[in-house]
Amino acid sequence: MKAVILAGGLGTRLRPFTDVIPKPLLPIGEQSLMELQISNLAKHGFDEIYVATNYKSELVEAYLGDGSKHGVKLVYSREEMRLGTCGPLTLLRSQLDEPFIMMNGDILTKNNFSEMYEFGMKQKSDLTIGTKIITHPFRFGNVEVSEDNLVTGVEEKPELTFEILAGIYFFKPAIFSEIPRDTYFGMDDLIHKLLGKSKSISRWLIKEYWLDIGQIDDYSKAKEEYKASF
């Protein structure tokens, strides 16, 4: 089975770390973030993984090599111009001739990729988006007031729950007809385009461990939780 890892981001919110090391190669435990991703994909039967690079691409390729260390085949694709989170797929259009998984290079997760793949295959839609339910405490107390301006209750720092895009997707090759070539095109653009055409999009809810390592606090959290969760 085939998978794509997007590893071309600048990682600006993780500076100064990413001034030297590209975000997917940041160490977590004894391995880099991307090695953990590759190992998890390999465990679920993905043996051909495409790495879409841009920022410090030569370091990514030199460090990861051909993938034999993890029992997979790694194929690299370099962007000549920034293409967003969906546009890089067009550079791999001829190779991605079967359904595949795509994930962002800054996600630490134990998602069951093989089950997600099987789920996506059963759907009529060409796109299945991975989602995650997250809960955040609100900083302030929520005051409940009646129509005559009397306080009826106070909820101290309520928790807010959201279902978010988790940066993991399942595609069928037919999706390429919706993605423009040589254009900066994000996953949000693709989703809006499909919804605008009333085309179905399926949802895969990730129940396993998941963390987006987008900021320094997230990176610190990932390193702290690694031993317990992995």
C-alpha positions in Angstrom: 0.0 0.0 0.0 1.1 3.6 -0.7 1.3 6.6 1.6 2.4 10.2 1.3 4.0 12.3 4.0 4.1 16.1 3.6 7.5 17.2 4.8 8.0 20.6 3.1 6.8 23.0 5.7 9.0 25.8 7.1 8.1 25.1 10.7 8.2 28.8 11.5 6.3 28.4 14.8 9.0 25.9 16.0 11.9 28.3 15.5 14.7 28.4 16.6 14.7 24.6 16.4 13.7 24.5 12.7 16.3 27.1 11.7 18.7 24.1 11.8 16.6 21.0 11.6 13.5 20.6 9.4 10.4 19.9 11.5 9.9 16.2 10.5 13.4 15.4 11.7 13.0 16.8 15.2 13.9 14.1 17.7 11.3 12.5 19.9 12.8 9.8 22.1 15.4 7.9 20.1 14.0 8.6 16.7 12.9 11.6 14.6 9.2 12.4 14.3 9.1 11.2 10.7 10.8 7.9 11.6 8.0 7.3 14.1 5.5 8.1 11.3 7.2 5.7 8.9 7.4 2.9 11.5 3.7 3.2 12.2 2.8 3.2 8.5 5.0 0.2 7.9 3.4 -1.7 10.9 0.0 -1.2 9.1 1.2 -2.6 5.8 2.3 0.5 3.9 5.5 -0.4 2.1 5.8 2.5 -0.5 6.0 5.9 1.1 6.4 9.2 -0.8 7.9 12.1 1.0 7.0 15.5 -0.4 9.8 17.9 0.5 10.7 21.6 0.1 12.4 23.2 3.1 15.8 21.6 3.8 14.9 18.8 1.5 18.5 17.6 1.2 18.7 17.0 5.0 15.4 15.0 4.9 16.7 12.8 2.1 20.1 12.3 3.6 18.8 11.4 7.0 16.1 9.0 6.0 17.8 7.4 3.0 15.9 4.8 0.9 13.7 3.5 3.7 15.3 0.0 3.9 16.0 0.6 7.6 12.3 0.6 8.3 11.4 -2.1 5.7 9.8 0.3 3.3 10.6 2.1 0.0 11.0 5.8 0.3 10.5 8.0 -2.8 11.2 11.7 -2.6 9.5 14.6 -4.4 10.8 18.1 -4.3 8.7 21.2 -4.9 10.2 23.8 -7.1 7.5 26.2 -5.7 5.3 26.1 -2.6 2.2 24.1 -3.4 0.3 24.0 -0.1 -1.0 20.9 1.6 -2.7 19.4 -1.4 -0.8 20.7 -4.5 2.3 18.5 -3.9 0.2 15.4 -4.8 0.1 16.5 -8.4 3.9 16.0 -8.7 3.2 12.3 -7.8 0.2 11.8 -10.0 1.6 9.1 -12.1 2.9 7.1 -9.1 -0.3 7.4 -7.1 -2.3 5.2 -9.3 -4.1 3.4 -6.4 -5.8 4.5 -3.2 -3.4 6.0 -0.7 -3.1 7.7 2.7 -1.6 11.2 3.1 -0.5 12.8 6.3 1.2 15.9 7.5 4.8 15.6 8.6 4.1 17.2 12.0 1.6 14.6 13.4 2.5 12.2 16.2 -0.1 9.5 16.3 -1.0 5.9 16.9 -3.8 6.0 14.4 -4.8 2.6 13.0 -3.9 3.4 9.3 -4.9 0.0 8.0 -8.4 0.3 9.4 -8.7 3.8 8.1 -7.6 2.6 4.7 -10.2 -0.3 4.7 -12.8 2.2 5.8 -12.0 4.6 3.0 -12.1 1.8 0.4 -15.7 1.0 1.4 -16.9 4.5 1.0 -18.4 5.9 -2.2 -16.5 9.2 -1.7 -13.0 9.8 -3.2 -11.9 11.6 0.0 -12.0 10.5 3.6 -10.7 13.0 6.2 -9.3 12.0 9.5 -10.7 14.0 12.4 -10.0 14.2 16.1 -12.1 15.4 19.0 -10.2 17.8 21.3 -11.2 19.6 24.4 -9.7 22.9 25.6 -10.5 24.7 28.9 -11.9 28.2 28.4 -10.0 30.9 30.2 -13.0 32.7 31.7 -16.1 31.8 33.6 -19.3 31.7 31.5 -22.1 33.8 33.1 -25.7 32.9 32.4 -28.2 35.8 32.5 -32.0 36.0 32.3 -33.8 38.5 30.1 -34.3 40.8 33.0 -30.5 41.0 33.7 -30.4 38.6 36.7 -27.6 36.2 37.0 -28.9 32.7 36.9 -25.7 30.7 37.0 -21.9 30.7 36.5 -19.9 28.0 34.8 -16.3 28.3 35.9 -13.9 27.8 33.1 -16.0 25.5 30.9 -14.4 23.1 28.6 -14.9 23.6 24.8 -15.0 20.6 22.6 -14.2 20.7 18.8 -13.9 18.1 16.1 -10.9 19.1 14.0 -9.1 18.1 10.9 -6.3 15.8 12.0 -4.0 16.2 9.0 -4.5 12.6 7.9 -6.5 11.7 4.7 -7.4 8.8 2.5 -7.6 9.5 -1.3 -8.8 7.5 -4.3 -7.0 8.4 -7.6 -10.1 10.0 -9.0 -9.5 13.0 -6.7 -6.8 14.2 -9.0 -9.4 15.6 -11.3 -10.2 18.2 -8.6 -6.6 19.3 -7.8 -5.0 21.9 -10.2 -1.4 21.5 -11.3 1.3 24.1 -10.5 -0.9 25.9 -8.1 -0.8 26.5 -4.4 -3.8 24.4 -3.2 -4.6 23.4 0.3 -6.7 20.7 1.8 -9.2 23.3 2.8 -9.5 24.4 -0.8 -10.1 20.8 -1.9 -12.8 20.3 0.8 -14.6 23.5 -0.1 -14.4 22.6 -3.8 -15.9 19.2 -3.2 -18.7 20.5 -0.9 -19.4 23.2 -3.5 -20.1 20.5 -6.1 -22.2 18.6 -3.6 -19.7 15.7 -3.7 -19.5 13.5 -0.6 -16.6 13.5 1.8 -16.3 10.7 4.4 -15.0 11.1 7.9 -12.7 8.8 9.9 -12.7 9.6 13.7 -9.3 9.0 15.2 -9.7 7.5 18.7 -6.0 6.7 19.3 -3.3 9.0 20.5 -2.9 12.1 18.3 -0.9 15.3 18.6 -0.1 18.1 16.2 3.4 19.4 16.8 3.0 22.9 15.5 4.4 25.0 18.3 7.2 24.7 20.8 4.7 23.8 23.6 3.4 21.0 21.5 6.9 19.7 20.9 7.7 19.7 24.6 4.4 17.9 25.3 5.3 15.3 22.6 8.6 14.5 24.2 7.1 14.2 27.6 4.2 11.9 26.5 6.4 9.8 24.2 7.5 7.3 26.9 4.0 6.8 28.2 2.2 6.5 24.8 4.8 4.9 22.6 
